[in-house]
Amino acid sequence: MMLQTENISLTLGKISILKDVSFHAAAGELCVVMGANGAGKSTLLKVIAGEYRAYKGEVRIAGQELRTMPVARQATTRAVLSQQVVLNQAFSVYDVAAMGRYVYNRHLSTADREIIQCALQTMQVYDLKDRPYPTLSGGQKQRVQLARVLAQLLEAPGLQELDYTGKKMLLLDEPVTGMDILHEQLALQLATTLSAVGVLVIAVLHDFQLAAAFAHRIIILKNGALYTQGSVDDVFTAAHIKNSFGVDVDILSHPQCNYPLVVTAATAGLFRSPAGKALNVF
């Protein structure tokens, strides 16, 4: 297993944030972590990212306990996109993406520059490379940050030249915040492509449809504990969503989708027969 968490608990101040969370994730998986606000999703990612070291339990990355892993190895194994990245200095877009390569070299080589260019092009922000980062929109900033973590992960320019199985992990905390629908798809297609070449991707998402369309596995937290985990079909049930999010939903199907559609009960009423039975959409 690329990642093993065993009985992770974390208390901040006097507040218990995580409670005995255990799950395993393999190389090449795209795991989506979900849960209501305050369920502990971002905190769990921060523990795996090494930001909180006072946790109880074990976090193992490629077999090594996180506390014993040198920081330099962590930086070349795992890239992290945090929920909020505050950067007010007038760095250029290129400079921000280049920060992902400094974990390998303080002086950028020709190969480093080719990887940075590839990352910027992949996230469709290469044309902004000379723009001051603070002048960008929220969605553009998010794509630049994705270019940064992509530059950190890549060992060569291109997404399919190498096998990253068991070598790389990407943590994404709400990666599509502020993005329009086109770039939401771009960001999650990137996550899918990375998982296809062996990268373990763990992403926090709030959108059920994006999670259903792209995830290999869903992990739901509730009140800091693991509520359930499994395939999209196993986890996205009306009962699980009601119990973990407190909202009534219906699970619908669509002939052009190979994943379930999750809609609130009020919306689902638009697609009910007079007898009250949920219909397939379209």
Secondary structure, DSSP 8 states (H G I E B T S, - for coil): --EEEEEEEEEETTEEEEEEEEEEE-TT-EEEEE-STTSSHHHHHHHHTTS----EEEEEETTEEGGGS-HHHHHHHEEEE-S-----S--BHHHHHHGGGTTT-SS--HHHHHHHHHHHHHTT-GGGTTSBGGGS-HHHHHHHHHHHHHHHH-SSSSSSSS--TTT-EEEEESTTTT--HHHHHHHHHHHHHHHHTT-EEEEE---HHHHHHH-SEEEEEETTEEEEEE-HHHH--HHHHHHHH---EEEE--TT-SS-EEEEHHHHGGGB-TTS-B----
